[in-house]
Amino acid sequence: MARPPIEFSAQPSNGHRLSILLLCDDNHNHANTVLDHIGAFTDLSRHEVHTLNCRGLIMGSKFLNLDAFDVVVIHYSLFIISDHYIQPDFREKLRNFQGLKIQFIQDDYRRIDEFTAMMRYIGIHILFTLFPTALIAKVWDEFRLPGVIKISTLSGYVPDRLVGFKAPSLDLRPIDIGYRARKLPYWLGQFSQEKFWIGQGVLPLAEKYGFRCDISWREEDRLYGKKWYKFISSCKATLGTESGASITDFDGSVERRVQKYLELHPYADFFEVQKEILQPYENNVAIKVISPRMFEAIAMHTALILFPGEYSAILKPWVHYIPLEKDFSNIAEVVEKLRDIEFLQTLTERAYQDIIASNRYSYRSFISEFDEVVTKYGKSLVKRRKLRFRFAQLESKIERTFFILPIMYIGKVKRLLASGYIVVKLFLRDPVLRRIIVQCFKNVKYFKYEKSWKKIILNIVKIVTDLMLMGIVRQAQTGTLKTYQPFSILTSFDSKSEALVFTSRDVIESSMHTTGHLVRKESVSGEEPWIGLKNGRVREIMWDHSAIGTAIKYPIIGSKYLQIHLGQFGIHNFDNLIKCIKGESWRLMIFKFL
């Protein structure tokens, strides 16, 4: 059972600065909102805050001594029920620590029982949760967390650097509607699917009305850091929904049942899974909150087109955003408003003044509230010198550099070598693909364009991947492909998007081989793909493998195979290959693929 802060025997802080240890994962690859949340504690708190990244440390810590601190805060970037994030040695140190212990948590809707059991074991005193105050008792009740103080918070706030952000005028922005999202797991319920549905629904409608859109839900299209800010400030408007889930999975059983069902029915859509499993759990305890992405859009004077919702009682329809009905029935009205630049300027300026300029939702306000909580419940302990903590920080950096990072890169190097091996094998066997590979790597400018070696290597990896997948398509068309799941290729040309599309289809007859199935060729005869290429109309090439799955198993040597993922929806675009091949020559080469 957790020890309530009022039972501390130490002296009250009396408003003095306390020494705080923030355990977090501050990896620079995280999204801006995560790094902003972590940085706010060290930059804005009036208390003395030190950070330590303990994720993935397999050797524990020989130097860490928590007695040097008055307060320990566990950030939501650490998954406390996983040994990979908090090693058992750290948990024991936390359990024995006599000071105030604070837990920040996100993804409040999953594995509640495991989280609460771990928080009781560690002895958490204060929990910051995303659930609104009215719903906290339904999830983090006194039975699960007796004596723990629960405080409702937001997942992110407005960082100082976005205040006064110099964004281009709305009438100069090249993109009418921009959006980035990801398709979330089914077991989160129907509400979580809206992030995908809004983009899927708006894209064809916006194109119908002649809008320039950049809408994607593919994982490879996600943007981070400065690229995200540049993107959102290039859009007149962006889409959005509330964040959260309509199902709270207390014991993880819903997640396990859905995963098991999808193993048996890999092509089941959400509504099938909902009917078979999710329906009894829908809206058991729904969490719907505002996303910090909306603060970013407002700070850049980008208009919001949102599904109606509460948005943590912060945003109001027609005051701060344009409401879009979930059945898209008012799309004509939305289109009218989106074309009215004067209306958009008024809307975005009002939202900016109410949300950003008011400072009510800034990180400064959040940290000020956090400091009040720490001052009220924290106690001044007898401190020891922090020299041991300096060694602990160094220890963490050394272990991450010489143990964790090499292990991560070994796996990536293995995949690159396997991909390279496949490309070489295809290069030797297929003269058509050989011409494409040679032409591709003749274009040295494509690699010299990038200034850093890291980006050059990344481009090479992308090109190798495109070449490998193009070779697999070629083998499928010539009837020489051996794979663990049979499919054939149907070739077509989409005149609307000017895309040459290779579509995977199930085959009825196939010959069994020692390494798998021999896939027979299937293609579409006709003039349209040829005409598109001859007239220079083909602007992109894509492989749609979604009818078979999102990945293929390609045999390498003996029983060894490489699992090749084709994107979240089983669709791969050969964008990097097209960029790399000079001029119009690639179109002539693609003739051989038809």
Backbone torsions as a table, in degrees:
resi	resn	phi	psi	omega
1	MET	NA	139.4	179.9
2	ALA	-67.1	146.0	176.3
3	ARG	-89.9	117.0	178.4
4	PRO	-62.0	144.7	-178.3
5	PRO	-57.8	-27.3	-175.9
6	ILE	-69.1	-10.7	179.9
7	GLU	-90.1	1.3	-179.3
8	PHE	-62.3	142.5	177.9
9	SER	-97.5	-7.2	-178.8
10	ALA	-74.6	172.2	-178.7
11	GLN	-77.8	142.6	176.5
12	PRO	-59.8	156.3	-177.5
13	SER	-72.4	-26.0	-179.3
14	ASN	53.9	33.6	176.4
15	GLY	82.3	-0.5	179.4
16	HIS	-75.9	161.1	177.6
17	ARG	-66.7	131.9	176.5
18	LEU	-103.9	156.6	179.2
19	SER	-95.1	119.6	-173.7
20	ILE	-117.8	134.4	171.7
21	LEU	-105.6	121.2	178.1
22	LEU	-103.3	108.5	174.6
23	LEU	-84.7	123.1	-173.8
24	CYS	-157.4	168.7	171.5
25	ASP	-109.7	98.5	-175.1
26	ASP	-100.2	32.7	177.1
27	ASN	-56.5	134.3	-173.9
28	HIS	-68.9	-11.2	179.4
29	ASN	-81.0	-6.2	178.5
30	HIS	-66.4	160.9	174.9
31	ALA	-63.8	156.9	-179.2
32	ASN	-53.7	-40.0	-174.7
33	THR	-63.4	-34.6	178.7
34	VAL	-69.7	-47.9	-178.6
35	LEU	-66.9	-35.3	176.8
36	ASP	-63.7	-40.9	-179.3
37	HIS	-64.1	-43.3	178.9
38	ILE	-67.0	-46.4	-177.6
39	GLY	-64.0	-26.3	-178.9
40	ALA	-62.3	-35.6	-178.9
41	PHE	-65.7	-46.2	-176.9
42	THR	-76.3	-29.9	-175.2
43	ASP	-87.8	-31.1	-168.2
44	LEU	-116.5	-19.5	-177.3
45	SER	-69.6	142.2	176.3
46	ARG	-80.3	-10.1	175.1
47	HIS	-86.9	169.0	-179.0
48	GLU	-89.2	108.0	-174.0
49	VAL	-110.6	128.6	175.7
50	HIS	-119.3	143.8	-179.0
51	THR	-111.9	150.1	175.8
52	LEU	-144.6	124.7	177.4
53	ASN	-92.6	112.0	-177.5
54	CYS	-110.6	11.7	-179.3
55	ARG	-69.8	130.5	171.9
56	GLY	76.4	6.6	-179.0
57	LEU	-75.5	109.5	-174.6
58	ILE	-87.3	-11.5	-176.9
59	MET	-102.9	3.6	-178.9
60	GLY	70.2	-158.9	178.7
61	SER	-137.3	122.6	179.2
62	LYS	-87.2	-19.9	-173.0
63	PHE	-105.0	-23.4	-173.4
64	LEU	-61.4	125.6	177.4
65	ASN	-130.5	106.5	-175.6
66	LEU	-70.5	-13.0	-179.7
67	ASP	-66.4	-11.0	177.8
68	ALA	-79.0	-2.8	-175.3
69	PHE	-124.3	156.5	176.2
70	ASP	-93.4	-31.3	-174.5
71	VAL	-137.0	141.6	171.5
72	VAL	-120.1	128.8	178.2
73	VAL	-115.3	128.1	176.3
74	ILE	-101.6	116.2	-176.2
75	HIS	-78.4	155.9	-178.4
76	TYR	-67.6	-14.2	177.9
77	SER	-71.1	-8.5	175.7
78	LEU	-106.3	124.5	179.9
79	PHE	-86.2	94.3	-164.5
80	ILE	-65.1	-18.9	-179.1
81	ILE	-88.0	1.5	179.7
82	SER	-108.9	131.6	178.0
83	ASP	-65.3	-22.6	179.7
84	HIS	-68.0	-31.3	-178.8
85	TYR	-90.1	-44.4	177.5
86	ILE	-129.9	107.9	-176.4
87	GLN	-67.9	148.0	-177.6
88	PRO	-50.4	-33.8	178.4
89	ASP	-62.7	-38.5	177.2
90	PHE	-66.1	-40.1	-179.0
91	ARG	-62.0	-40.5	178.8
92	GLU	-65.2	-39.8	177.0
93	LYS	-63.0	-41.6	178.2
94	LEU	-65.2	-41.6	-178.8
95	ARG	-62.0	-37.0	-177.1
96	ASN	-87.7	-8.8	-179.9
97	PHE	-67.2	134.2	-173.8
98	GLN	-94.5	-3.8	-177.9
99	GLY	-90.0	-172.2	-179.3
100	LEU	-72.1	134.2	-179.2
101	LYS	-121.3	124.0	-176.0
102	ILE	-120.7	136.1	178.9
103	GLN	-118.3	125.5	168.2
104	PHE	-100.4	134.1	-177.5
105	ILE	-135.2	141.8	169.7
106	GLN	-127.9	178.5	-170.5
107	ASP	53.5	46.7	-176.1
108	ASP	-63.6	-9.5	-171.9
109	TYR	-91.1	3.1	-175.0
110	ARG	-127.3	142.8	171.9
111	ARG	48.4	47.3	-176.4
112	ILE	-58.7	-45.1	-176.1
113	ASP	-62.0	-38.4	178.9
114	GLU	-68.9	-40.2	179.0
115	PHE	-63.7	-46.0	-177.4
116	THR	-67.1	-37.3	177.4
117	ALA	-61.3	-41.7	179.8
118	MET	-69.4	-39.4	178.8
119	MET	-65.4	-36.6	175.9
120	ARG	-65.4	-39.7	-179.1
121	TYR	-64.4	-45.2	-179.4
122	ILE	-70.3	-34.0	-179.2
123	GLY	94.2	44.4	179.8
124	ILE	-66.7	137.9	-179.7
125	HIS	-101.4	-34.9	-176.7
126	ILE	-132.9	132.6	178.2
127	LEU	-118.1	125.1	171.7
128	PHE	-98.0	116.9	-174.5
129	THR	-122.2	156.2	177.9
130	LEU	-82.6	-14.5	179.0
131	PHE	-65.2	134.8	174.8
132	PRO	-58.1	156.0	-176.5
133	THR	-53.9	-38.7	-177.0
134	ALA	-66.3	-21.0	-176.1
135	LEU	-106.9	-7.4	-175.1
136	ILE	-57.1	-43.0	-176.2
137	ALA	-65.3	-22.3	179.5
138	LYS	-76.9	-19.5	-177.9
139	VAL	-115.3	-59.1	-178.3
140	TRP	-96.8	64.6	-174.4
141	ASP	-80.2	176.6	-177.5
142	GLU	-69.3	-23.5	176.9
143	PHE	-69.2	-41.1	-178.8
144	ARG	-79.9	-42.0	-177.8
145	LEU	-129.9	73.1	-178.5
146	PRO	-66.2	132.9	176.0
147	GLY	78.2	-0.7	-178.4
148	VAL	-88.3	135.5	176.4
149	ILE	-81.8	126.5	-178.9
150	LYS	-110.7	130.8	-177.2
151	ILE	-127.8	129.6	177.9
152	SER	-79.7	137.4	-179.2
153	THR	-141.2	177.3	175.6
154	LEU	-104.8	160.1	-178.8
155	SER	-74.7	-18.6	178.0
156	GLY	-168.6	163.6	-177.1
157	TYR	-133.6	-170.3	-176.5
158	VAL	-93.1	115.7	176.9
159	PRO	-74.7	154.0	-176.6
160	ASP	-58.7	-34.6	-173.9
161	ARG	-67.4	-16.7	179.1
162	LEU	-89.9	-11.5	177.4
163	VAL	-74.0	122.0	-177.0
164	GLY	78.1	19.8	-179.9
165	PHE	-58.2	130.7	-177.5
166	LYS	-86.9	92.2	179.2
167	ALA	-100.2	151.1	178.3
168	PRO	-61.7	154.2	175.8
169	SER	-61.2	147.7	-175.8
170	LEU	-58.2	-37.6	-176.9
171	ASP	-73.4	-8.4	179.3
172	LEU	-102.8	-1.8	-175.7
173	ARG	-81.1	133.1	-173.6
174	PRO	-77.2	-19.9	-176.1
175	ILE	-108.3	128.2	178.0
176	ASP	-75.7	-50.0	179.7
177	ILE	-132.1	122.3	176.0
178	GLY	-120.5	149.6	-178.0
179	TYR	-164.4	140.7	172.4
180	ARG	-132.7	134.5	179.2
181	ALA	-153.7	178.5	172.7
182	ARG	-136.7	152.5	178.5
183	LYS	-81.7	117.4	-173.9
184	LEU	-87.4	160.8	-179.3
185	PRO	-59.6	145.6	-177.8
186	TYR	-62.0	-32.5	-172.2
187	TRP	-69.0	-6.9	174.7
188	LEU	-79.6	-8.7	176.0
189	GLY	97.8	174.9	-173.6
190	GLN	-63.2	-37.3	-177.2
191	PHE	-58.7	-38.5	-177.2
192	SER	-67.7	-21.5	-179.2
193	GLN	-77.9	-12.9	-176.7
194	GLU	-64.4	-28.7	177.9
195	LYS	-60.9	-34.8	177.4
196	PHE	-81.7	-41.4	-175.8
197	TRP	-64.3	-37.1	-177.8
198	ILE	-65.4	-40.0	177.0
199	GLY	-69.4	-42.6	179.4
200	GLN	-62.7	-36.1	-177.8
201	GLY	-79.8	-37.2	-175.4
202	VAL	-77.2	-34.4	-173.8
203	LEU	-54.1	-54.5	179.6
204	PRO	-68.0	-31.9	179.5
205	LEU	-69.0	-41.5	-179.9
206	ALA	-65.2	-40.9	177.9
207	GLU	-64.5	-34.3	177.7
208	LYS	-61.3	-36.5	-178.9
209	TYR	-90.2	5.3	174.6
210	GLY	83.4	20.3	178.8
211	PHE	-83.7	149.4	173.9
212	ARG	-89.1	117.9	-173.2
213	CYS	-120.3	149.2	169.7
214	ASP	-135.0	82.4	-173.9
215	ILE	-119.5	127.1	-179.8
216	SER	-151.1	148.6	174.3
217	TRP	-124.0	14.2	177.6
218	ARG	-79.6	140.8	-178.4
219	GLU	-61.5	-37.5	-177.5
220	GLU	-71.7	-12.0	179.5
221	ASP	-96.4	0.3	-179.5
222	ARG	-67.6	149.3	-175.4
223	LEU	-122.7	145.4	-179.5
224	TYR	-136.2	163.6	174.6
225	GLY	61.4	-139.3	-177.3
226	LYS	-64.8	-29.7	179.7
227	LYS	-63.2	-36.6	178.9
228	TRP	-67.2	-44.9	179.9
229	TYR	-63.2	-40.5	178.6
230	LYS	-63.7	-39.9	-179.3
231	PHE	-66.0	-50.4	-173.7
232	ILE	-69.0	-27.7	177.4
233	SER	-83.1	-2.8	175.0
234	SER	-97.2	0.3	-176.3
235	CYS	-107.9	137.6	171.5
236	LYS	-68.1	-37.3	-178.3
237	ALA	-146.3	156.6	174.9
238	THR	-133.8	153.1	179.9
239	LEU	-87.4	167.2	176.9
240	GLY	-176.2	158.6	173.5
241	THR	-138.7	170.4	173.4
242	GLU	-67.3	152.0	176.6
243	SER	-94.6	154.7	177.0
244	GLY	133.0	-150.9	-176.9
245	ALA	-154.6	151.7	177.2
246	SER	-96.6	1.6	176.0
247	ILE	-129.4	128.1	171.3
248	THR	-102.6	116.8	-175.6
249	ASP	-96.4	97.8	-171.8
250	PHE	-70.0	-40.8	-175.0
251	ASP	-115.1	6.7	179.6
252	GLY	81.3	0.7	-176.1
253	SER	-69.5	-34.8	179.6
254	VAL	-64.9	-45.5	178.8
255	GLU	-59.7	-44.7	-178.8
256	ARG	-66.0	-40.2	-179.3
257	ARG	-66.0	-40.1	179.0
258	VAL	-66.1	-44.7	179.5
259	GLN	-61.1	-40.2	178.6
260	LYS	-65.6	-41.9	-179.5
261	TYR	-63.9	-41.1	-179.0
262	LEU	-70.2	-26.9	173.9
263	GLU	-64.6	-37.3	179.9
264	LEU	-84.6	-26.5	-179.1
265	HIS	-131.6	73.7	-171.9
266	PRO	-63.6	-18.5	-177.7
267	TYR	-103.5	11.6	179.9
268	ALA	-67.9	134.9	176.0
269	ASP	-87.5	179.4	-174.9
270	PHE	-61.3	-43.3	-173.9
271	PHE	-67.1	-30.2	174.1
272	GLU	-67.6	-45.2	178.9
273	VAL	-65.0	-38.6	178.6
274	GLN	-62.3	-44.5	-179.1
275	LYS	-64.6	-41.7	-174.8
276	GLU	-79.6	-31.0	-170.7
277	ILE	-132.0	-47.0	-163.7
278	LEU	-81.7	-24.3	-170.6
279	GLN	-51.2	-44.7	-179.3
280	PRO	-65.4	-18.9	-175.8
281	TYR	-99.1	-14.7	-176.2
282	GLU	-55.3	128.8	177.2
283	ASN	61.7	28.6	173.0
284	ASN	-62.5	-49.4	165.9
285	VAL	-146.3	102.5	-176.6
286	ALA	-91.0	135.6	176.1
287	ILE	-115.2	121.0	-178.0
288	LYS	-134.6	112.6	-174.2
289	VAL	-135.0	167.6	178.1
290	ILE	-75.8	146.7	177.2
291	SER	-96.5	142.8	176.9
292	PRO	-63.8	-17.7	174.8
293	ARG	-59.7	-30.2	179.8
294	MET	-72.2	-35.0	174.0
295	PHE	-62.0	-40.9	-179.8
296	GLU	-63.3	-44.0	-179.9
297	ALA	-63.0	-44.0	179.9
298	ILE	-63.1	-39.6	179.8
299	ALA	-62.8	-27.2	-179.2
300	MET	-98.6	12.7	179.3
301	HIS	56.8	36.9	175.1
302	THR	-97.5	128.4	-177.1
303	ALA	-68.4	146.5	178.6
304	LEU	-104.3	129.2	170.8
305	ILE	-113.0	107.9	-169.0
306	LEU	-125.4	149.3	165.2
307	PHE	-64.4	141.6	179.6
308	PRO	-58.8	143.2	179.4
309	GLY	-175.8	-177.5	-179.5
310	GLU	-81.2	-39.1	-179.1
311	TYR	51.2	49.5	176.8
312	SER	55.6	30.3	179.5
313	ALA	58.4	29.3	-178.9
314	ILE	-106.9	-46.2	-176.9
315	LEU	-98.8	142.1	178.8
316	LYS	-123.2	139.2	-179.8
317	PRO	-64.1	142.4	-179.8
318	TRP	65.0	-5.3	174.2
319	VAL	-102.0	-47.4	-179.0
320	HIS	-117.6	-15.7	-179.3
321	TYR	-153.1	162.1	176.2
322	ILE	-92.2	116.7	-179.0
323	PRO	-77.0	134.0	175.7
324	LEU	-117.0	116.9	-178.8
325	GLU	-60.2	146.8	-174.5
326	LYS	-67.9	-17.1	174.3
327	ASP	-97.7	7.3	177.6
328	PHE	61.4	22.9	-176.7
329	SER	-69.8	-21.7	-179.4
330	ASN	-107.0	27.7	-177.0
331	ILE	-61.4	-33.9	179.6
332	ALA	-62.0	-40.2	178.6
333	GLU	-67.0	-41.1	178.1
334	VAL	-62.2	-42.6	179.0
335	VAL	-60.9	-42.8	179.7
336	GLU	-59.9	-44.8	-179.1
337	LYS	-69.4	-35.5	-178.6
338	LEU	-68.1	-27.6	178.4
339	ARG	-82.7	-10.7	-178.6
340	ASP	-94.3	93.4	-176.2
341	ILE	-61.3	-38.6	179.1
342	GLU	-61.7	-41.2	177.4
343	PHE	-63.8	-43.4	-179.6
344	LEU	-62.7	-40.2	179.2
345	GLN	-63.8	-41.1	177.6
346	THR	-65.6	-43.2	-179.3
347	LEU	-63.2	-49.1	-176.0
348	THR	-69.4	-34.5	178.5
349	GLU	-68.8	-40.0	177.7
350	ARG	-64.4	-43.0	178.2
351	ALA	-62.7	-40.0	179.7
352	TYR	-62.5	-46.3	-178.4
353	GLN	-64.8	-42.2	-176.4
354	ASP	-72.8	-38.2	-170.7
355	ILE	-100.3	-44.3	-173.8
356	ILE	-92.8	-57.9	-175.1
357	ALA	-64.8	-26.9	-179.3
358	SER	-68.5	-19.4	178.5
359	ASN	69.6	6.2	-178.0
360	ARG	-69.0	-27.8	-175.4
361	TYR	-117.9	28.7	178.8
362	SER	-84.7	161.2	175.2
363	TYR	-65.5	-27.4	177.4
364	ARG	-63.4	-42.0	178.4
365	SER	-66.5	-42.0	179.4
366	PHE	-61.7	-47.8	-178.3
367	ILE	-67.4	-32.5	176.2
368	SER	-61.3	-42.6	177.3
369	GLU	-66.9	-40.4	177.3
370	PHE	-60.9	-44.2	-179.7
371	ASP	-61.7	-36.9	178.2
372	GLU	-63.6	-40.4	178.6
373	VAL	-64.7	-45.0	-179.5
374	VAL	-63.9	-42.2	179.8
375	THR	-64.7	-38.2	-177.5
376	LYS	-70.8	-43.2	-172.6
377	TYR	-105.4	-17.9	-179.1
378	GLY	-77.2	154.3	-179.6
379	LYS	-127.6	149.1	176.8
380	SER	-82.1	114.7	179.8
381	LEU	-95.6	166.8	175.2
382	VAL	-73.6	114.0	-172.6
383	LYS	-90.6	150.8	168.4
384	ARG	-108.4	166.8	-179.2
385	ARG	-64.6	149.2	-175.2
386	LYS	-92.1	15.5	180.0
387	LEU	-61.1	-39.7	179.5
388	ARG	-63.6	-34.2	178.8
389	PHE	-66.8	-37.0	177.2
390	ARG	-60.2	-41.3	176.7
391	PHE	-65.7	-36.1	178.5
392	ALA	-63.9	-40.5	177.0
393	GLN	-63.5	-44.1	178.1
394	LEU	-63.7	-41.2	178.4
395	GLU	-58.5	-42.9	179.2
396	SER	-63.2	-44.7	-179.1
397	LYS	-64.6	-40.4	-179.7
398	ILE	-64.8	-45.5	-177.9
399	GLU	-66.1	-39.4	179.7
400	ARG	-67.2	-35.5	-177.5
401	THR	-74.6	-42.7	-171.5
402	PHE	-101.0	-8.5	-179.7
403	PHE	-122.2	-53.0	-173.3
404	ILE	-73.6	-53.4	-176.0
405	LEU	-61.4	-43.6	176.9
406	PRO	-59.8	-38.7	178.9
407	ILE	-62.7	-40.6	179.0
408	MET	-63.8	-42.4	-175.4
409	TYR	-77.6	-25.3	177.3
410	ILE	-58.5	-44.9	179.3
411	GLY	-62.2	-40.7	-179.9
412	LYS	-68.0	-39.2	179.1
413	VAL	-65.2	-40.2	177.9
414	LYS	-60.1	-43.5	180.0
415	ARG	-65.6	-40.3	179.0
416	LEU	-64.6	-42.2	178.7
417	LEU	-64.3	-41.5	178.2
418	ALA	-63.6	-41.8	178.2
419	SER	-64.2	-42.7	178.1
420	GLY	-61.7	-39.5	177.9
421	TYR	-61.0	-43.1	179.1
422	ILE	-64.0	-42.4	-179.9
423	VAL	-62.8	-44.2	179.0
424	VAL	-61.1	-43.3	179.8
425	LYS	-62.8	-42.1	177.9
426	LEU	-67.7	-36.8	178.7
427	PHE	-58.9	-43.3	-177.1
428	LEU	-72.6	-27.4	-173.1
429	ARG	-93.1	-29.1	-169.2
430	ASP	-120.4	110.8	-179.0
431	PRO	-64.5	-31.1	179.1
432	VAL	-66.8	-48.3	178.1
433	LEU	-65.4	-32.1	179.7
434	ARG	-62.1	-40.7	178.0
435	ARG	-63.3	-39.5	179.8
436	ILE	-66.4	-42.3	-178.8
437	ILE	-64.0	-45.5	-179.6
438	VAL	-61.8	-46.1	180.0
439	GLN	-62.4	-37.2	-177.3
440	CYS	-62.9	-50.3	-174.6
441	PHE	-82.9	-2.3	170.4
442	LYS	-73.2	-24.0	-176.7
443	ASN	-81.1	77.4	-177.0
444	VAL	-66.4	-28.4	-178.2
445	LYS	-59.8	-32.2	-178.7
446	TYR	-61.0	-33.9	-179.2
447	PHE	-88.6	-30.8	179.1
448	LYS	-74.1	-17.9	-177.9
449	TYR	-60.4	-36.4	179.2
450	GLU	-79.9	141.9	-175.3
451	LYS	-89.2	-25.1	-177.0
452	SER	-103.7	147.4	178.5
453	TRP	-64.3	-31.4	-179.8
454	LYS	-61.0	-43.6	-179.3
455	LYS	-72.7	-33.9	177.3
456	ILE	-63.4	-45.6	179.0
457	ILE	-63.8	-39.3	178.4
458	LEU	-62.3	-40.3	177.4
459	ASN	-63.7	-40.1	178.8
460	ILE	-62.8	-43.4	178.5
461	VAL	-59.9	-43.3	-179.7
462	LYS	-64.6	-40.9	-179.9
463	ILE	-66.1	-43.4	178.4
464	VAL	-59.8	-40.8	178.2
465	THR	-63.2	-45.7	178.4
466	ASP	-61.2	-43.3	179.6
467	LEU	-63.4	-41.6	179.6
468	MET	-61.9	-46.4	-178.0
469	LEU	-69.6	-35.6	176.6
470	MET	-64.5	-38.2	177.1
471	GLY	-65.0	-37.1	178.3
472	ILE	-66.9	-40.4	175.5
473	VAL	-60.8	-43.8	179.7
474	ARG	-59.9	-43.7	179.0
475	GLN	-64.4	-39.1	178.7
476	ALA	-63.3	-36.3	-179.8
477	GLN	-73.7	-33.1	-178.9
478	THR	-88.9	-2.1	177.5
479	GLY	77.8	23.5	-177.8
480	THR	-115.6	7.6	-176.5
481	LEU	-82.4	130.1	173.2
482	LYS	-110.4	122.0	-179.7
483	THR	-146.8	169.0	-174.5
484	TYR	-86.3	-6.9	175.8
485	GLN	-139.1	116.9	-171.5
486	PRO	-68.7	139.0	173.3
487	PHE	-157.3	158.8	174.8
488	SER	-122.4	167.7	-176.0
489	ILE	-111.5	129.4	173.7
490	LEU	-111.6	126.1	-176.6
491	THR	-102.0	132.4	-179.8
492	SER	-146.5	167.7	179.4
493	PHE	-127.0	123.2	178.0
494	ASP	-92.8	102.7	-175.1
495	SER	-66.4	-26.8	-178.4
496	LYS	-69.1	-49.8	-179.5
497	SER	-94.1	-1.2	-179.2
498	GLU	54.0	50.0	-176.8
499	ALA	-120.8	133.7	170.9
500	LEU	-86.7	122.1	-171.2
501	VAL	-118.3	126.4	170.4
502	PHE	-100.6	118.0	-175.6
503	THR	-112.3	126.8	177.6
504	SER	-80.5	138.1	179.5
505	ARG	-136.2	151.6	175.9
506	ASP	-63.9	147.4	175.0
507	VAL	-111.3	149.7	-179.3
508	ILE	-90.3	-43.9	-178.1
509	GLU	-111.4	131.3	175.6
510	SER	-152.6	155.0	-177.7
511	SER	-102.0	133.4	-179.4
512	MET	-81.5	134.8	176.6
513	HIS	-124.3	172.4	-176.5
514	THR	-64.0	-29.3	-180.0
515	THR	-99.9	-0.7	-179.3
516	GLY	149.2	-142.8	-176.2
517	HIS	-109.1	138.9	171.6
518	LEU	-85.0	122.5	-174.0
519	VAL	-94.6	125.3	-179.7
520	ARG	-81.0	159.5	-177.9
521	LYS	-81.6	140.6	170.6
522	GLU	-143.7	128.9	-179.3
523	SER	-146.9	167.6	-179.1
524	VAL	-98.5	126.2	174.0
525	SER	-88.2	151.4	-178.9
526	GLY	147.3	174.8	-172.7
527	GLU	-98.1	-19.1	-170.3
528	GLU	-59.5	-49.9	178.9
529	PRO	-61.0	-39.6	179.3
530	TRP	-63.8	-44.0	-179.4
531	ILE	-63.1	-42.0	179.6
532	GLY	-59.7	-41.9	179.6
533	LEU	-70.2	-44.7	-177.7
534	LYS	-61.9	-37.6	-177.6
535	ASN	-87.3	5.4	179.0
536	GLY	69.6	25.3	-176.2
537	ARG	-89.0	-14.3	-178.3
538	VAL	-76.8	114.5	-178.0
539	ARG	-103.1	-19.6	179.3
540	GLU	-152.1	159.2	177.8
541	ILE	-128.1	133.0	-178.9
542	MET	-139.3	155.0	177.0
543	TRP	-118.6	117.3	179.0
544	ASP	-102.2	102.4	-178.9
545	HIS	-104.6	10.1	-171.0
546	SER	-61.7	-28.6	-179.8
547	ALA	-67.4	-20.9	180.0
548	ILE	-101.3	-41.8	-178.6
549	GLY	163.0	-170.6	-179.7
550	THR	-102.0	0.1	-178.8
551	ALA	-153.5	160.6	173.6
552	ILE	-129.2	154.2	175.6
553	LYS	-104.9	111.7	-177.0
554	TYR	-104.3	118.9	-178.0
555	PRO	-65.8	141.6	179.6
556	ILE	-110.5	-72.7	179.0
557	ILE	-135.9	126.4	179.3
558	GLY	59.2	-124.4	179.8
559	SER	-90.4	-0.6	-180.0
560	LYS	-77.1	140.1	177.9
561	TYR	-143.2	161.2	177.1
562	LEU	-109.7	124.5	175.9
563	GLN	-81.2	113.2	-176.0
564	ILE	-108.0	117.0	-179.4
565	HIS	-90.2	138.4	-176.4
566	LEU	-111.6	30.3	-177.7
567	GLY	95.9	165.3	-174.0
568	GLN	-60.6	-30.1	-177.3
569	PHE	-111.7	13.8	-179.9
570	GLY	75.0	25.2	-178.3
571	ILE	-121.8	129.9	179.9
572	HIS	-124.6	131.4	175.5
573	ASN	-103.0	133.8	-179.0
574	PHE	-89.8	47.1	-176.1
575	ASP	-64.5	-44.4	-176.2
576	ASN	-67.2	-36.1	178.1
577	LEU	-65.5	-43.1	179.6
578	ILE	-64.2	-39.9	179.0
579	LYS	-65.0	-33.7	-172.6
580	CYS	-79.0	-35.0	-177.6
581	ILE	-77.7	133.7	-175.4
582	LYS	-66.7	145.3	167.0
583	GLY	48.5	-138.3	-176.0
584	GLU	-96.5	2.7	-172.2
585	SER	-62.4	-30.0	-177.3
586	TRP	-64.8	-31.3	-179.8
587	ARG	-64.1	-38.6	178.7
588	LEU	-65.9	-36.0	-179.6
589	MET	-70.0	-35.1	-177.9
590	ILE	-67.8	-19.2	175.6
591	PHE	-51.8	-39.7	-176.4
592	LYS	-65.4	-21.0	-179.6
593	PHE	-81.8	-5.7	-177.2
594	LEU	-101.2	NA	NA
